[in-house]
Amino acid sequence: MNNGTAQTGTTIPGYVAGTWAIDPVHSNVGFAVRHMMVSKVRGRFVRFTGQVVTASRLSDSSVFAEIDMASVDTGTEQRDNDLLSSNFFEVEKYPTMTYRSTGLRVDGEELILDGDLTLKGITRLVPLAVEINGVTNDPNVGTVAGFTATGSLNRRDFGVDFDAPLRGGGAVVADTINIELEIEAALQPDDDLSRP
């Protein structure tokens, strides 16, 4: 175990360099969007895989994740089916969404993960603000770490152009989508010195 050090000298207690597998059972890939200009609807994707590689120098670390778009869940079947259709995600043609990091940096008090999000065949840079919640030992799994990440994107940048304007202005579905991630990842056996 060692302390990860960014180029700014930021240290993270309990930092471990290695390869981590994202645990979908104990993670949440969520989003929120304003509806009718007055409330927020939240949803999540149930099926996803991913890997985090923490390097000896924090800024050299990387993340990759793939999300099954058909696993969207907003708690309402009719709305989920609409999201799967050509109005929104067009899942039959574009079954997955991916995120591949391009860099990790410190911006003031924040740790920022830069990365390329690919949705509906379109790739755009989407930065995420990351909070490292800690590292601990799970007796069943070994070393695990927790992360919170937030960000936002404009759905129209990814060809999600559904438009239903309101009489008084605004739209039924806002353009800005807020990203809300809670991630737990397990250090892989070859890197986990806590395993017997």
C-alpha positions in Angstrom: 0.0 0.0 0.0 1.2 3.5 -0.8 0.0 7.0 -1.2 -1.0 8.2 -4.7 0.5 11.5 -5.6 -0.9 13.8 -8.3 1.4 16.3 -10.0 0.1 18.9 -7.5 1.3 16.7 -4.6 -2.2 15.7 -3.5 -2.1 12.5 -1.4 -4.8 10.0 -0.7 -4.7 7.9 2.5 -4.8 4.2 1.8 -4.1 4.6 -1.9 -3.3 1.3 -3.6 -1.9 1.0 -7.2 -3.5 -1.8 -9.2 -6.4 -3.0 -11.3 -9.9 -2.8 -9.8 -13.1 -4.4 -11.2 -16.3 -2.3 -10.7 -18.8 -4.3 -8.7 -22.3 -3.7 -10.2 -24.1 -5.2 -7.2 -22.7 -2.4 -4.9 -22.5 0.4 -7.5 -25.1 2.7 -9.0 -24.9 4.4 -12.4 -27.6 7.0 -12.2 -28.9 10.1 -13.9 -31.4 12.9 -13.3 -33.2 15.2 -15.7 -35.7 18.0 -15.2 -39.3 17.2 -16.3 -41.8 19.8 -17.2 -39.4 22.4 -15.9 -40.6 21.8 -12.3 -39.3 18.4 -11.1 -36.5 16.0 -11.6 -36.9 12.4 -12.8 -34.1 10.0 -11.7 -33.1 6.7 -13.4 -30.3 4.3 -13.4 -28.7 1.6 -15.5 -28.8 -1.9 -14.0 -26.2 -3.7 -16.1 -22.7 -2.4 -16.6 -19.0 -3.5 -16.4 -15.9 -1.5 -15.8 -12.3 -1.3 -14.7 -10.3 1.2 -12.8 -6.5 1.2 -13.0 -4.8 3.2 -10.3 -1.2 4.0 -11.2 1.7 4.8 -8.9 1.3 8.4 -10.0 -2.4 9.3 -9.6 -2.6 11.4 -12.7 -1.6 8.3 -14.8 -4.7 6.3 -13.6 -7.5 5.3 -16.0 -11.1 4.2 -16.1 -13.2 2.3 -18.6 -16.9 1.4 -18.4 -19.5 -0.1 -20.7 -23.2 0.3 -20.0 -26.0 -1.9 -21.3 -28.5 0.7 -22.5 -31.4 -1.7 -22.4 -31.0 -2.0 -18.7 -32.4 1.6 -18.1 -34.7 1.8 -15.1 -36.7 4.9 -14.1 -39.3 3.0 -12.2 -42.0 3.3 -14.9 -42.1 0.7 -17.7 -43.8 3.0 -20.2 -41.1 5.7 -19.7 -38.4 3.1 -19.9 -39.8 1.8 -23.2 -39.8 5.4 -24.6 -36.2 5.8 -23.6 -35.3 2.6 -25.5 -37.0 3.9 -28.6 -35.7 6.1 -31.4 -37.0 9.1 -29.5 -34.1 8.8 -27.2 -31.5 6.0 -27.0 -32.4 4.0 -30.1 -31.1 0.9 -28.3 -31.6 -1.6 -31.1 -29.0 0.3 -33.1 -26.8 1.5 -30.2 -27.0 -1.1 -27.5 -24.1 0.2 -25.3 -22.7 3.4 -24.0 -19.0 3.6 -23.1 -16.8 5.9 -21.0 -13.0 5.9 -21.5 -10.9 8.3 -19.4 -8.3 10.5 -21.0 -6.8 12.0 -17.9 -7.0 12.7 -14.2 -6.2 16.1 -12.8 -6.6 18.3 -9.7 -8.6 21.5 -10.1 -8.5 23.5 -6.9 -10.2 21.3 -4.3 -11.6 18.9 -6.9 -10.3 15.8 -8.5 -11.4 15.8 -12.1 -11.6 12.8 -14.4 -11.6 13.7 -18.1 -13.0 11.1 -20.4 -14.7 10.4 -23.7 -18.4 9.3 -23.5 -19.7 7.5 -26.5 -23.5 7.4 -26.9 -25.5 6.7 -30.1 -22.2 6.5 -32.0 -21.2 10.0 -31.0 -18.1 10.7 -28.7 -17.8 13.8 -26.6 -15.6 14.8 -23.7 -17.5 14.6 -20.4 -15.5 15.6 -17.3 -16.5 14.0 -13.9 -15.8 15.4 -10.4 -14.6 12.5 -8.4 -14.5 11.9 -4.6 -12.6 9.0 -3.3 -14.6 7.7 -0.3 -12.0 5.4 1.1 -10.3 2.0 0.9 -11.2 -0.9 3.2 -11.0 -4.7 3.4 -14.0 -6.9 2.7 -13.5 -10.4 4.2 -15.4 -11.9 1.2 -13.7 -9.9 -1.6 -10.5 -8.4 -0.3 -9.5 -4.8 -0.8 -12.3 -2.6 -2.0 -12.6 1.2 -2.7 -15.5 3.5 -3.1 -15.9 6.5 -5.4 -18.5 9.1 -6.0 -18.6 10.9 -9.4 -20.8 13.6 -10.7 -21.0 15.5 -14.0 -23.4 16.7 -16.7 -24.0 16.5 -20.4 -26.2 18.0 -23.0 -28.3 15.2 -24.5 -28.5 17.0 -27.9 -24.7 16.7 -28.2 -25.3 13.0 -28.5 -28.1 13.1 -31.0 -30.9 12.7 -28.4 -33.0 15.4 -30.0 -36.6 14.6 -28.7 -38.4 17.9 -28.4 -41.8 18.6 -26.8 -42.0 22.3 -26.1 -44.3 23.7 -23.4 -46.7 26.5 -24.2 -45.2 28.8 -21.5 -41.7 28.1 -22.7 -39.2 25.4 -21.9 -39.6 21.7 -22.7 -41.1 18.5 -21.3 -37.5 17.0 -21.1 -34.6 19.3 -20.3 -31.5 19.2 -22.4 -29.1 18.9 -19.4 -28.6 15.4 -17.9 -27.0 15.2 -14.5 -24.7 12.2 -14.0 -24.7 10.6 -10.5 -22.3 7.7 -9.9 -21.6 5.6 -6.8 -18.9 3.1 -7.5 -17.5 0.2 -5.5 -14.5 -1.6 -7.0 -12.6 -4.6 -5.9 -8.8 -4.8 -6.2 -7.9 -7.8 -8.4 -6.1 -10.8 -6.8 -2.7 -10.2 -8.4 -2.6 -6.7 -6.9 -4.2 -7.4 -3.5 -1.6 -8.0 -0.8 -4.4 -8.3 1.8 -5.4 -11.7 0.4 -3.8 -14.8 2.0 
